[in-house]
Amino acid sequence: MVGMTNEMGLKDSESVNGKRVTKIPKDGIHDFMRSIIASDPEAQDLKEPFFVLDLGVVKNLMDKWTHNLPTIQPFYAVKCNPDPSFVAYLASLGANFDCASKAEIEQVLSHGVSPEQIIFANPCKPESHIRFAAKVGVKRTTFDSVFEVEKIKRCHPECELIIRIKAPDFESARCPLGAKYGALPHEVEPLLRAAQDAGVAVVGVSFHVGSGATDWRAYHSALAAAAEVFKTAARLGLPKMRVLNVGGGFTAGPQFEDAAEAVKFAIQAYFQDETDLEIIAEPGRFFAEWPFTLVANVIGKRIRGELREYYINDGIYGSLNCILNDHAVVTMQPLDLENDHDLEMKTTMTYPSTVFGPTCDALDTVARDYQLTEMEVGDWLVFTKLGAYSSACGANFNGFKGVGISTHLVHSEHC
């Protein structure tokens, strides 16, 4: 659990979740990586991969969200990256949380988060998980089927329901979700009637345009559809809806400002007459992707003409599973252990390179035809912006460690 925070979101003792936080300059992360490799016996002897989590980036992203979407409360989607220190630090910043299971709810509550700051945002939940939510006081959840209404009535009748609708498909999302979740337009009225008949309250509407969306028209169309649900509920005589959940799909970077403007414009267009409306969102990758950097070791090499082939000790079955599961395009660069800038100038020649993971499966290929400078066995390769759906989805296939890779905490200075 994180204690009282100062203006940087850190405890005076400079630790988060019991782990030491090292303050570094804004561009000091490579120096920190070199210090870890030089000082950590495990890094020296075993050369295990490790993550660096920059809490300064997290704080900067929270400020960016507040500046661009001041009226929308973010509920971080824990599934994107449940790293304990990351979740603890977000809790220290006052974040809310989107949880999809009993385990995620337990984790968030362990950091002193109030149950009122949690939405159980899984439209299809095991009954035991629903009963647990009732026990600990988590009172909001999403649904998109009559059968979920029946489960809620049995297991958590005091729960407030948020109907999840299918967002119009613009095929721009990195990971579309509409095939699995979301009520279709003709299903909305029967679902609202079912909840009304069951005596459980429907307090709002949610949608998700898909993880990593890039076409901002999706938000406009989804908010238009959500407004129609508000009208349908009013026509059926349901109590006035008061929650609008715009879901996730947000990505950090310049595109975030475009998405934020699209969301604000559509809310003004379709919900300007709704008073006392609580607007929330479920960002995952927006907060998780940029703060995490992976450092992996080169354990093998092969040369075939101009082609360089390298083997590293993390891969598709570990932290880099996001290449397959999340359609991620990774960026990587060798880490200069000596920090010799003169040497860097002399070794700028690059070669087409293939990077393999450590397992015996040929599918375990991280990149092909990637331009890299010459590396040797024992060198280190750095992967930036690797926090979204990476370590969260790893496995220990073939006996190689893909789960529980160590994470070191830093806090860089940001303007």
ABEGO torsion letter per residue (X at the ends): XBBBBBAAGBBAAGBBGGBBBBBBBAAAAAAAAAAAAAABAAAAAAGBBBBBBBAAAAAAAAAAAAAABAABBBBBBAAABABAAAAAAAAAAGBBBBBABAAAAAAAAAAGBBAAABBBBBABBBAAAAAAAAAAGBABBBBABAAAAAAAAAABAABBBBBBBBBBBAGABABBAAAABEBBAAAAAAAAAAAAAAGBBBABBBBBAEBGBABAAAAAAAAAAAAAAAAAAAAAGBBBBABBBAEBGBBBEAAAAAAAAAAAAAAAAAAAABBGBBBBBBBAAAAAAAABBBBBBBABBBBBEABBBBBBABBAABAAAAAAAAGBBBBBBBBBAAGBAAAAAAAABBBBBBBBBABABAABBABBGBBBBBBBBGBBBBBBGAABGBAAABBABGGBBABGBBBBBBBBBBX
